[in-house]
Amino acid sequence: MKKEYMRADHCVYLCDYHIVLVTKYRRNAIANEGIWEHLKQKFYEVTEHYPRLRIKEINHDTNHVHMLISIPPQESVGSVVRLLKTNTSRNLKTQFAFLKKLYWGTDGIWSDGYFVSTVGVDQDTIKRYIENQGNADGGQTAQLFG
């Protein structure tokens, strides 16, 4: 996958994250493909309202969702996760009544926690780039980050 640098006011960035959202109690709430398609649509709707968020890849298992998402440096990962969970949870329980029974007495369908890992330019590439500073630019920037 080609690295895509994003531009914003006064910065250029590559802030990609692997995020995993797990259903509450690890219940198999996403076992149905209809639920998955609806849930995926809701995730993408969030990015329509927040265009600097970009979901690059998304998939699921019966009790969790994996996504590769670009988040601008002005936003915290935690606030984006909260945004995604809040907007999808409320809607799913409205659309699929059985989820109200499955998660009786609780507001959401997502567990409180999440997994996140950064994805992007690896440490060796950055180290080589820094080591080569001051040398005549023979196009190493394009080679390292292209």
Secondary structure, 3 states (H helix, E strand, C coil): CCCCCEEECCEEECCEEEEEEEEHHHCCCCCCHHHHHHHHHHHHHHHHHCCCCEEEEEEECCCEEEEEEECCCCCCHHHHHHHHHHHHHHHHHHHCCHHHHHCCCCCCCECCCCEEEEECCCHHHHHHHHHCCCCCCCCHHHHHHC
